[in-house]
Amino acid sequence: MGLLTELKSSISRATSSLFAGSEPKRIGIYGPPNAGKTTLANRIARDWTGDAIGPESHVPHETRRARRKENVEIKRNGKSVTIDVVDTPGVTTKVDYKEFLEHDIEKDDAVRRSREATEGVAEAMHWLREDVDGVIYVLDATEDPFTQVNTMLIGIIESQDLPVLIFANKIDLEEASVQRISNAFPQHETVPLSALEGDNMDEVYDKIAEYFG
Amino acid sequence: MPEITTDDDGEGLGDGIQIDMISAERMQDMRTMEKIRLILDGVHDGNIVILEEGLEPEEESKLIEVTMSEINPDGFTGIEIETYPGGDSGDSGFLGRLMGKDEPNKLTVIGPANRIETLHKDETLISTLITRT
C-alpha cells in the first residue's frame, strides 16, 4: 500500500472513529472451520440478548453465510459496550465436497454445501476487508495453530490495523494447549475459554469490553 | 518477458511435476490480479508455484476469494499454500510501516490442494509432500 493511500486510510479510520459516537462496533468472529465460532457467537448472543445466531454442528462449514446479531449490549464494571456480532464462515483455501460425504451427507447435498461454503469463505474475506471494526479470532486449542490459514488471516487482520483478540477455545478438552497458541501469536493477547461449557466467559467479556468498547 | 509454459496436456512433463520458481523481480511490476492469475493458472495446470517473495496480505485475501470462485466439484478443489509464520509484528502498524519496519514477504509455496500436503510447519521449517495425483 502506498504511503498516501495509507495516510488517507488512517485519516479516514480516525475520522470515522471520531464521529462514530455510540454506533455499535461490528466485531467479526473469524477462524478456521470447526474452531467453535458459532458456538461462541451463540454463547455471547444468548448471554446478552437471549437469542441464538445460528445452528452449531461438528460438520465443517455448517456456517456458510455471515450472520449478524445487532446491538448486543455487554455490561462490564458499571459500563456498557454495544457491539454487532458477525459470525463468519470458517476460512480455508480448499473445499472438497467429498469431505461432506464422510458425514453421511448425500452427494447432491454435499456438492451444494461445498458450493455454498466457497461462497461463504469469499463473503467472509470481503467482510474482513470492508465491513468489520474489530476481530475475535477463534482457534481450537486442541489443534496446531501453525497453519497457513491462521498465518494469513492474522496477517490480513494486522494489515487492516483492526483490533484483534485471539480466543483459545475448547479448553474443556484434555488435549487443549493455550500456551501453544500464545507462542504462535505472541503479538496478540490470547484468552482461554470453552464456548460450549461457558468456561472463563467473565474474562472473555472483560476483554471484549476493553478491546472493542 | 517470456510466459511460463507447460506441455500440451497441461500435466507437467512426463511423469514429473513442474515447479515454477518465480522471482521477486518478475512479480514486482504486476498488479494484484495479474499475480493471482499467474499463480492460479499454474496451479490449475497441476504445477507447484514457488514465489521468491510472497504476496501482500491484501493480495492473499484476494487470492483466497478468487480461489473460492474457481473451485468446482469435479475438478479444482482449491490450493495449498505455505509460507513461514510472521514474527512478532508489534511494530508493524501504520507507524511501523511509515518508519520502514515492514517485514519483507517470505518465500511462499502454492500448489493444487489435491497434490500438496503439509507434513510439518513451524517458524523456521516447512516440510511438504508433493504427489502426482
Interface residues (C-beta under 8 A of the other chain):
Chain A: M1 L3 E6 S10 V91 T92 T93 K94 V95 D96 Y97 V111 S114 R115 T118 E119 V121 A122 M125 H126 L128 R129 F146 T147 Q148 T151 M152 I154 G155 I156 E158 S159 Q160 D161 A184 P186 Q187
Chain B: E56 P57 E58 E60 S61 K62 I64 E65 T67 M68 S69 I71 P73 T77 G78 I79 E80 I81 E82 T83 Y84 P85 G86 D88 S89 G90 S92 G93 F94 R97 L98 A113 N114 T118 K121 D122 E123
